[in-house]
Amino acid sequence: MDPVAALTEIAVLLERERASRYRSKAFRTAAAAIDGRDRAELEDAAALRRIPGIGDSSFAVIQEALSGRVPHYLAELRERYAPAVSTLRASIRGDLHCHSDWSDGTTPIEEMAAAARALGHEYLALTDHSPRLRVANGLSAERLREQVGVARGLSGDGFTLLTGIEVDILDDGALDQEDSLLDELDVVVASVHSKLRMEVRAMTRRLVAAATDPRVDVLGHVTGRLITGERGTRPPSEFDAHAVFAACAASGVAVEINSRPEREDPPDELIALALQAGCLFAIDSDAHAPGQLGLIDEGAARAERAGVPPERIVTTWPLARLREWTARDRAPHPGH
């Protein structure tokens, strides 16, 4: 087995499990360290040990792969990881929510784009965080403009990297980035990351304001809940779901079905309400590492179980139709 492929697959599976980013990054570092080296050098145990970035675990994986065996650790991870299966997954053409190391992702933009290509995606929106989320290294207007220039050079051969942002919805419903800059982006995902326990009426006003803002395309992880994982659990925000989803439907804003297993956001009962309201949906991975792009399998399975029609899922649409939707005419939000 090719040792670079073995190390990379281990990193991908660790990322899908949402393991410590340091564990997955160590295997990616090891893969990069041996890529292109002569087999004779790798078979020399002493020489292999001297290569920077090779630790005990990666050393064992490389040696097992060179001997023609599937490394024990890789076999263990393959057995442990069982992706969700659905017929809907085959209809998914892209993903409108992911992060790179420009904010709180683990890898460069180029690696996220390459992973999306490998999954067969037609498009991927790069949506790093906005300035207010300092803990996630949110992008200032200057950094976002610089990123847009980088992102526009990574499309081709049937794949498009869309420019975008996951913009914070501020307490009053305003968006945490310059309006003129948001207008330039291909995709705007708007999410709440602070004061998640805001009083019901205030949170409803906040979300409705975002859903009716003419720059917003997707309302991200709408309740903000966490149901499992290393960050612990968090109850969902409380708001008038009928009012919020009515605003989304009227503005053509897609309700995100967030594929991360620790979120499963919105809950099933809110997906049902959004369906009744006539909303569109976006099945997104919210990936912070290349392997997490595969979590879209989980979102597709949830959407299928909830009975969401594929035609109402914008991430099943071809790029041309998606662009028509993001360029749609929308009633202006008061104050804009």
Secondary structure, DSSP 8 states (H G I E B T S, - for coil): --HHHHHHHHHHHHHHTT--HHHHHHHHHHHHHHTT--HHHHH-HHHHHHSTT--HHHHHHHHHHHTTS--HHHHHHHHH------SGGGG--EES-B--TTTT-SS-HHHHHHHHHHTT-SEEEE--B-TT-GGGT---HHHHHHHHHHHTTS-BTTBEEEEEEEEEB-TTS-BSS-HHHHHHSSEEEEE--S-TT--HHHHHHHHHHHHT-TT--EE-STT--B-SSTT--B------HHHHHHHHHHHT-EEEEE--TTT-BS-HHHHHHHHHHT-EEEEE--BSSGGGGGGHHHHHHHHHHTT--GGGBGGGS-HHHHHHHHT------TT-
